């Protein structure tokens, strides 16, 4: 039996032990509170630092917007918001008058920056990531888990599982530049993507933006420009330039030929690099505009003798309408060989004269630019007898490979741009694809991948004669153009102008013409 003294001692010890545990618990609680407070303060400071850093980075990255907000805030404090409203109203009035008086300079100096800023924040920064994700241009980390939530919906308690995608990376919008008809959106690719992925999704992006065309250009290995066409600058007919009244200088390396989709002049070289040009297009696509418009622009040089024209016209119709400007002219295969032989002979003569003295012969009336217009080239490179066909192909190949430095240029036109029809098509350093009947023809003319880059020549309408895409030396991406339309009256006026009102021109071979 436990004595009363032992029981008292045991109870006292138990009380002491409980008291010690209470002290330890209070100490641990105080330490836990202190650690919790320290963690809370640390996390708060960490997020505050991140927020400050993010805010500062946004201020630096978007410095224009930041300066504008700061300026408005300081103006409201120092001057007052009423004067701010009055000044903004006056500025808007001045800009409106400026736009009415000179829309070109207004758009260049003011309209484009404002439109670019607005479209970036109101359209592309908000909507483009969603469009890219919907078009399959986002990358998801497959290593991250997928969280699945099951909801019981409906009277039948049917269970439906919805997966919430996590770890999805979407390309980042770096900047927007807006022109008169195009928006150029610079996008940074995420790891795992390549520019070709955007080429494949160009049509889907155009549909998402609700525009007619979308073109993708590679700017850097991990940066592309996604260009959206807001409006068609080539919808209206482009007229050829008027013939000058007298003699004037012409830069044969940049001859006016029409307009580009960016609203700029489209100029083509008749001399030097890129002068050998092959134009492909279906019947009625506007090949005549590509042919005649540069000749109208270069009329003073043709009249002065700096350009000597040669023409091969198997149909006997197109070039015949202005045959007075041609020193050499042919319709049949035999006559075409005579014209080509004359050009090859002239090329060999210039070789003997200038070999070892100059790399490119100077342009003069003694050694003018020999410009050959070869209409319906396929009629004589495929649809003729084998011997004549082989001879014509051989001579065209010689002129294309050796003629540039000797001031000899060849411009061909064809409806069916297959390799069988035009065996020398790769020797034309610049190519124009007008409306064609097949998607495959686009790649045959402009090269592999041209269709994916936005050269949708098979989708050009029948009423859009002269509209096409150009690719060649100095042009990295297919460029949409519209050649200047030349009327029958303008062709006759060109013939009258070049021949000085009917003065005879010498016949140099083939079926020579005297106007």
C-alpha positions in Angstrom: 0.0 0.0 0.0 1.3 3.5 -1.0 1.9 5.7 1.9 0.5 9.3 2.0 4.0 10.8 1.8 4.9 8.9 -1.3 1.6 9.9 -3.0 2.3 13.6 -2.2 5.8 13.3 -3.6 4.5 11.6 -6.8 1.8 14.2 -7.3 4.3 17.0 -6.7 6.7 15.4 -9.3 3.8 15.1 -11.8 2.9 18.7 -11.3 6.5 19.8 -11.8 6.7 17.7 -15.0 3.5 19.2 -16.4 4.8 22.7 -15.5 8.0 22.0 -17.3 6.1 20.7 -20.4 3.9 23.9 -20.3 7.0 26.1 -20.3 8.6 24.1 -23.1 5.3 24.3 -25.1 5.1 28.1 -24.6 8.7 28.4 -25.7 8.1 26.3 -28.8 4.9 28.2 -29.6 6.8 31.4 -29.3 9.6 30.1 -31.6 7.0 28.8 -34.1 5.2 32.2 -34.1 8.6 33.8 -34.6 9.5 31.5 -37.4 6.1 31.9 -39.0 6.4 35.6 -38.8 9.9 35.4 -40.3 8.6 33.2 -43.2 5.6 35.5 -43.8 7.9 38.5 -43.9 10.4 36.8 -46.1 7.7 35.6 -48.6 6.1 39.0 -48.6 9.5 40.7 -49.2 10.2 38.1 -51.9 7.0 38.8 -53.7 7.4 42.5 -53.2 10.8 42.4 -54.7 9.5 40.3 -57.7 6.7 42.8 -58.1 9.0 45.8 -58.0 11.4 44.1 -60.4 8.6 43.1 -62.8 7.2 46.7 -62.6 10.6 48.2 -63.4 11.2 45.7 -66.2 7.8 46.7 -67.7 8.6 50.3 -67.4 11.9 49.8 -69.2 10.6 47.5 -71.9 7.5 49.6 -72.6 9.3 52.9 -72.1 7.1 54.9 -74.5 3.9 53.9 -72.6 5.7 54.6 -69.2 6.8 58.0 -70.2 3.4 58.9 -71.5 1.7 57.8 -68.2 4.3 59.7 -66.2 3.8 62.8 -68.3 0.0 62.7 -68.0 0.3 62.2 -64.2 2.7 65.1 -63.8 0.6 67.3 -66.1 -2.6 66.6 -64.0 -0.7 67.5 -60.8 1.1 70.6 -61.9 -1.4 72.1 -64.5 -4.7 70.3 -64.1 -6.7 67.8 -66.0 -8.9 70.4 -67.7 -5.9 71.8 -69.6 -4.9 68.3 -70.4 -8.2 67.6 -72.0 -8.1 70.9 -73.9 -4.6 70.2 -75.2 -5.4 66.7 -76.2 -8.4 68.0 -78.1 -6.3 70.6 -79.9 -3.7 68.0 -80.8 -6.4 65.7 -82.2 -7.7 68.5 -84.3 -4.3 69.3 -85.6 -3.6 65.6 -86.5 -7.0 65.4 -88.2 -6.2 68.4 -90.4 -2.8 67.1 -91.1 -4.3 63.8 -92.3 -6.7 65.5 -94.5 -4.0 67.6 -96.1 -1.3 65.0 -96.5 -2.2 61.4 -95.6 1.2 60.0 -96.7 3.3 62.1 -94.4 0.8 61.8 -91.6 0.8 58.0 -91.8 4.6 57.9 -92.0 5.3 60.1 -88.9 2.3 59.7 -86.8 -0.3 57.2 -88.0 1.9 54.2 -88.1 3.4 54.5 -84.6 -0.1 55.2 -83.0 -1.7 52.3 -85.0 1.2 50.0 -84.1 0.9 50.8 -80.4 -2.9 50.4 -80.3 -2.9 47.1 -82.3 -0.2 45.6 -80.1 -2.1 46.2 -76.8 -5.7 46.0 -78.0 -5.4 43.1 -80.5 -2.2 41.1 -80.7 -1.0 41.1 -77.1 -4.4 39.9 -76.0 -5.6 37.7 -78.8 -2.5 36.4 -80.7 -1.5 33.9 -77.9 -4.9 32.3 -78.1 -4.8 32.2 -81.9 -1.3 30.6 -81.8 -2.5 28.0 -79.3 -5.6 27.2 -81.3 -3.5 26.8 -84.5 -1.2 24.3 -82.8 1.7 26.7 -82.3 2.1 26.2 -78.5 4.4 23.7 -76.8 3.4 21.7 -73.7 5.8 20.0 -71.3 4.7 16.4 -71.3 6.7 15.7 -68.1 4.3 17.8 -66.0 1.2 16.0 -64.6 -2.3 16.7 -65.9 -4.8 17.5 -63.3 -8.2 15.9 -63.9 -11.4 17.2 -62.3 -14.5 15.1 -62.3 -17.8 16.9 -62.0 -21.2 15.3 -61.5 -23.6 17.2 -63.8 -27.2 16.6 -64.6 -30.0 14.5 -63.1 -28.4 11.2 -64.2 -25.3 12.0 -62.3 -23.2 11.5 -65.4 -19.5 12.0 -64.7 -17.5 14.1 -67.2 -13.8 14.5 -67.0 -12.2 17.8 -68.1 -8.4 18.0 -68.3 -6.8 21.3 -67.4 -3.7 21.7 -69.5 -0.6 22.8 -67.5 2.9 23.8 -68.6 1.8 25.2 -72.0 4.3 27.7 -73.5 3.0 30.1 -76.1 5.3 32.2 -78.4 5.9 35.7 -77.0 4.9 38.9 -78.9 8.0 41.1 -79.1 6.6 44.0 -81.1 4.1 45.2 -83.7 4.8 47.4 -86.8 1.7 48.5 -88.7 1.8 49.7 -92.3 -0.8 51.0 -94.7 -2.1 47.5 -95.4 0.0 45.1 -93.4 0.6 44.4 -89.7 4.0 42.9 -89.0 4.0 41.0 -85.6 7.4 39.9 -84.3 7.1 36.7 -82.4 9.7 34.8 -80.3 9.6 31.1 -80.7 9.7 28.7 -77.7 12.1 25.8 -77.5 10.8 23.0 -79.7 9.5 25.2 -82.5 10.9 26.1 -85.9 9.9 28.8 -88.4 8.5 26.2 -90.7 5.8 25.4 -88.1 4.5 28.9 -88.7 4.6 28.5 -92.5 2.3 25.5 -92.2 -0.1 27.4 -90.0 -0.2 30.6 -92.1 -3.7 30.0 -93.6 -5.1 29.1 -90.2 -3.7 32.3 -88.7 -5.2 34.3 -91.5 -8.6 32.8 -90.7 -8.2 33.5 -87.0 -7.3 37.1 -87.7 -10.2 37.3 -90.2 -8.0 38.6 -93.0 -7.3 37.6 -96.5 -3.6 36.7 -96.2 -0.9 35.9 -93.7 2.8 35.6 -94.5 5.6 34.4 -92.2 9.1 35.7 -92.5 12.1 34.4 -90.6 14.0 37.3 -88.9 16.3 35.4 -86.6 16.8 31.7 -85.8 14.2 32.0 -83.0 12.2 35.1 -84.2 9.7 35.3 -87.0 7.5 38.0 -88.3 3.8 37.0 -88.7 2.4 39.5 -91.3 -1.3 40.0 -91.6 -2.9 41.9 -94.5 -5.6 44.2 -93.2 -6.6 45.5 -96.6 -5.8 44.8 -100.3 -3.7 47.7 -101.7 -3.8 46.0 -105.2 -7.5 45.9 -105.6 -7.6 48.9 -107.9 -6.2 48.8 -111.4 -2.7 50.1 -111.7 -2.1 52.2 -114.9 1.2 52.3 -116.8 3.2 55.6 -116.8 2.6 58.1 -119.5 5.1 58.4 -122.3 7.5 61.4 -121.9 7.2 64.1 -124.5 11.0 64.3 -125.0 14.1 62.4 -124.1 14.8 61.7 -120.5 17.1 59.5 -118.4 16.1 56.0 -117.4 17.7 53.8 -114.8 17.6 50.4 -116.6 18.4 48.6 -113.3 15.2 50.0 -111.7 12.4 50.3 -114.3 8.9 51.1 -113.1 6.6 48.1 -113.6 3.7 48.5 -111.2 2.9 48.6 -107.5 3.7 46.3 -104.6 1.3 45.1 -101.9 3.0 47.5 -99.5 2.0 50.5 -101.6 5.5 51.1 -103.0 6.6 51.2 -106.6 7.5 47.9 -108.1 10.7 48.3 -110.1 12.4 45.6 -112.2 15.9 45.4 -113.7 16.2 45.2 -117.4 20.0 45.3 -117.1 22.4 43.6 -114.8 21.6 41.3 -111.9 18.1 39.8 -111.9 17.3 41.0 -115.5 16.6 37.4 -116.8 13.0 37.1 -115.8 10.5 34.3 -116.4 6.8 35.1 -116.0 4.2 32.4 -115.6 0.5 32.7 -115.6 -2.7 31.2 -117.0 -4.4 32.7 -120.0 -5.7 36.2 -119.1 -3.6 36.4 -115.9 -1.9 39.6 -117.1 1.4 38.5 -118.7 1.1 41.3 -121.2 1.2 43.9 -118.4 4.4 42.5 -117.1 5.8 42.6 -120.6 4.7 46.0 -121.8 4.8 48.2 -118.7 8.6 48.2 -118.2 9.0 48.9 -122.0 6.8 51.9 -121.7 8.8 53.1 -118.7 12.1 52.5 -120.6 10.8 54.1 -123.8 13.4 56.9 -123.8 16.3 54.4 -123.6 14.8 52.4 -126.5 14.3 55.5 -128.6 17.9 56.7 -128.0 19.4 53.3 -128.9 20.6 52.3 -125.5 18.2 49.4 -125.6 17.8 47.3 -128.7 14.7 45.1 -128.7 14.3 41.6 -130.0 11.0 39.8 -130.0 9.9 36.1 -130.5 6.2 35.8 -130.8 5.0 32.3 -131.6 1.3 33.4 -131.6 2.1 36.3 -133.9 -0.3 38.6 -132.1 1.0 40.1 -128.9 4.4 41.6 -129.9 3.2 42.1 -133.4 0.9 44.9 -132.1 4.0 47.0 -131.4 6.5 45.3 -133.7 7.9 48.6 -134.8 10.0 48.8 -131.7 11.8 45.5 -132.4 15.0 45.4 -134.4 14.7 41.6 -134.5 11.4 39.8 -134.7 10.3 36.2 -135.2 7.2 34.1 -135.3 8.1 30.6 -136.5 10.7 28.3 -135.0 13.1 28.9 -137.9 12.9 32.6 -137.6 13.3 32.3 -133.8 16.6 30.4 -134.3 17.8 33.2 -136.5 17.0 35.8 -133.8 18.7 33.7 -131.2 21.7 33.1 -133.4 22.0 36.8 -134.0 22.0 37.5 -130.2 24.6 34.7 -129.6 26.8 36.1 -132.3 26.5 39.6 -130.8 27.5 38.0 -127.4 30.5 36.4 -128.9 31.6 39.6 -130.6 31.4 41.4 -127.3 33.4 38.7 -125.6 36.2 39.1 -128.2 36.1 42.9 -127.8 36.1 43.2 -124.1 37.6 40.0 -122.7 40.5 40.8 -120.3 39.7 44.5 -120.3 36.5 44.8 -118.2 34.2 42.5 -116.2 31.0 44.2 -117.3 30.9 46.1 -120.6 29.8 49.8 -120.4 26.4 50.6 -121.9 26.4 52.7 -125.0 24.7 53.1 -128.3 27.5 51.0 -129.9 27.0 48.3 -127.3 23.4 48.7 -126.2 21.4 46.5 -124.0 20.1 43.6 -126.1 16.7 42.8 -124.6 14.8 39.7 -125.8 11.1 39.4 -125.2 10.2 35.7 -125.7 6.4 35.4 -125.5 4.8 31.9 -125.1 8.3 30.4 -124.7 6.8 26.9 -124.1 5.4 26.8 -127.7 9.0 26.6 -129.0 10.7 24.8 -126.1 8.2 21.9 -126.0 5.5 22.0 -128.7 7.7 21.9 -131.8 9.9 19.4 -133.5 12.7 17.9 -131.4 15.7 19.4 -133.4 14.3 22.9 -133.4 13.4 22.6 -129.7 16.8 21.4 -128.7 18.5 24.2 -130.6 16.3 26.9 -129.1 16.8 25.6 -125.6 20.6 25.5 -126.1 20.7 29.1 -127.3 18.4 30.4 -124.5 20.6 28.7 -122.0 23.7 30.3 -123.4 22.2 33.8 -123.3 20.9 33.3 -119.7 24.2 31.9 -118.4 26.6 34.3 -120.2 24.6 37.4 -121.2 24.3 39.4 -118.0 27.9 40.8 -118.0 27.6 41.4 -121.8 24.4 43.5 -121.5 22.1 40.8 -122.9 18.8 40.1 -121.1 16.1 37.5 -121.7 12.5 37.9 -120.5 10.3 34.8 -121.1 6.5 34.2 -120.7 4.8 30.9 -120.3 1.4 29.4 -119.3 2.6 26.0 -118.2 5.7 26.3 -116.0 6.7 22.7 -115.8 10.2 21.5 -116.3 9.3 19.7 -119.5 7.8 22.9 -120.9 10.6 25.2 -119.9 13.8 23.2 -119.3 15.8 26.3 -118.6 13.5 27.9 -116.0 16.1 27.6 -113.3 18.4 29.9 -115.3 16.0 32.8 -115.0 17.3 34.7 -112.0 14.0 36.4 -111.3 10.6 34.9 -111.6 7.0 36.2 -111.5 4.0 34.0 -110.9 0.7 35.4 -111.9 -2.6 33.6 -111.5 -2.0 29.8 -112.1 -4.4 26.9 -112.3 -2.6 24.6 -109.9 -1.0 24.9 -106.5 1.9 22.9 -107.7 2.7 25.6 -110.3 3.6 28.1 -107.6 6.5 25.9 -106.4 7.6 25.3 -109.9 7.9 29.0 -110.6 8.9 30.5 -107.2 10.6 27.6 -105.6 9.9 25.1 -102.8 8.1 26.5 -99.9 6.8 29.6 -101.7 3.1 28.6 -101.3 3.6 28.0 -97.6 5.1 31.5 -97.3 2.0 33.1 -98.6 2.4 33.0 -102.4 -1.1 31.8 -103.1 -1.1 32.5 -106.8 -3.7 29.8 -107.5 -6.2 31.8 -105.4 -5.9 35.0 -107.4 -9.2 35.9 -109.0 -10.0 36.0 -112.7 -10.7 39.8 -112.4 -7.2 40.5 -110.9 -5.2 40.6 -114.1 -1.6 41.6 -113.5 -1.6 40.5 -109.8 1.0 38.0 -108.9 4.1 37.2 -106.8 7.7 37.9 -107.6 10.8 36.1 -106.3 14.4 36.4 -107.3 17.7 38.1 -106.6 17.5 40.5 -103.7 14.0 39.2 -102.7 14.0 36.7 -99.9 10.3 36.2 -99.6 7.5 36.1 -102.2 6.3 39.7 -102.8 2.8 40.4 -104.1 2.7 42.9 -106.9 0.4 44.2 -109.6 1.8 45.1 -113.0 0.8 48.3 -114.6 -1.9 47.9 -117.2 -1.0 49.0 -120.8 -3.8 49.7 -123.2 -3.7 49.0 -127.0 -3.5 52.8 -127.5 -0.5 53.0 -125.2 1.3 50.3 -127.2 0.7 52.1 -130.4 1.9 55.4 -128.8 5.0 53.6 -127.6 5.7 52.4 -131.1 5.1 55.9 -132.5 7.4 57.4 -129.8 10.3 54.8 -130.2 10.3 55.1 -134.0 10.3 58.9 -133.9 6.9 59.1 -135.6 7.6 56.4 -138.3 11.4 56.7 -139.0 12.6 53.3 -140.2 14.6 51.2 -137.8 17.2 48.8 -139.1 16.5 45.1 -139.4 19.2 43.0 -137.8 18.1 39.4 -138.4 15.2 37.1 -138.3 12.1 38.8 -139.6 13.3 42.4 -139.2 10.8 45.2 -139.0 10.8 48.6 -140.5 8.2 50.8 -139.0 
